[in-house]
Amino acid sequence: MSMKIVVGEGSCGIAAGAVKVYDALEALMSKTDAELTITGCIGMCFLEPIVDIYNENNVLLKRLVKVSADKAENIIAYTNGDENALDGLEITDDDKSFLDQQTRIALRHCGVINPEKLEEYTAADGYKALEKVLKTMTPEDVIEVIKTSGLAGRGGAGFPTWFKWNAARQSQGEEKYLICNADEGDPGAFMDRAVIESDPHNLIEGMLIGAYAIGAKEAVVYVRAEYPLAIERLQNAIKQAEEAGFLGDNIMGTDFSCKMRIKAGAGAFVCGEETALIESLQGERGMPRLKPPFPAQSGYWYKPSNINNVETFANVSWIMLNGGEAFAAMGTEGSKGTKVFALTGKIRKGGLVEIPMGKTLRDVIFNIGGGIRDNKEFKAVQMGGPSGGCIPAHLLDTVIDYKALGATGAIMGSGGMVVMDESTCMVSMAQFFLDFTAKESCGKCVHCRIGTKRMLEILNRIVKGEGKEGDIELLEELCYAIKDGALCGLGQTAPNPVLTTIKYFRNEYEAHINDKKCPAHSCGDLISYKIDADKCKGCTMCSKKCPVDAITGTVKNPHAIDAEKCIACGSCYNVCKFGAVIKD
């Protein structure tokens, strides 16, 4: 083999057309002695489909971006010696910096190895950590290394991993369970999906080490059914691991035995809460339990259980190979190691970002993410999904760790980072997240079931221009009542988007209520359009696109909008090339 052609086939790559690229290349492989294979998501979702070309020593020669199927001939020509065949396809230095500024541990194999081939994982030191643990360490040794590392749960709460493992380890009983929470439900979050799709054996290895530490003989991955590719690749990896002796009875010739299976969840957001997840696993409706007792004492089938999320387990094998001190050397005093974020929204370079704790929001959004699309002004970033909060522009230099983010009113969460620009209405943003949490409430407790609906009704009125004096104060009162009275984390954190938008963007609420205006010109019921006669060229495009014939005027003469007829659909605004149509 002289070269290897690698097509990125994570969900983002496939959505952008990677399968068509692969098929086009496969049809031409008789013309080259290069090998064709796939990999998962490398994180640069904004550049998909991505094709990498390696030499015989597995050194990256070329990274090609936004590749279309009709470029397959060019790629084959390059493997046959045509150095100029790839002009215009290669990644730019500016886009290379997206990865160059990251520190990858959980994502270290993503976009590098073929997730469907066990041999590629083992060639990258896969399962060496498991062998080290099973043959040279006691469960207590493992827990001590995790304690030294400072690894905290990456699912949102940031609870010390070693403490949960130790609690399950010390619980009485022979029957114990280890569970991976892959029920990733936050809008804008896709970290766990990418890890499972791109590096499933790393998840398996981390879970096996955790199972050994707590004394579990059965492990379960609870993953949402909306992730079919992740489920398929994980199922394949479990089968490979069983056949290779990494899963099942007497793993690697030791006394440790552990089975693993997948449970496809039905997509309920509340099942991200650990006790609701356990109820779902048991075949019940996903509703949280009262705590205590905690899962470490009474979890799955009321036996001692431990639950961590995908990213937490994805760090474990690296820590065991490199030592807890190496992981703890990264990050801040209270937040160790790295964190993966899904960078989405009004950002130039969207995708997966893994950075050491301690970087600032500005580092991620402007240095790695390249800033705001279309040269618009940055307004806020939503951290932690529906459970998080909006952080405004004047707090861009906030350090990324659990304590600092919590002080803003937001949370780290699982890692969703939704960037908003000047065109985003913050009241509408709060309404969007409340609509999500109100629909996803399991209904078990009154505060969440009724309280979120009453809050949503108020927000719906405000964005329609029907807000009343006292609505802001009523929203705040409801927020604190729900936070104090809700049974689980869904209800306790649901008010966060509302509280933070009121805290930092109160003026927008007041404008909606008092002036019946949306400062961002985003809320359809509060927008009106007019035409600037000085800018209008009389091209007639606006009148042709208007669905209700509300625009009058003749060719080459200024047009006008009849406010009585106008339905504020925005068609005229979108089609005008001269900036003559103005939002009011």
Disulfide bonds with the S-S distance in Angstrom:
none
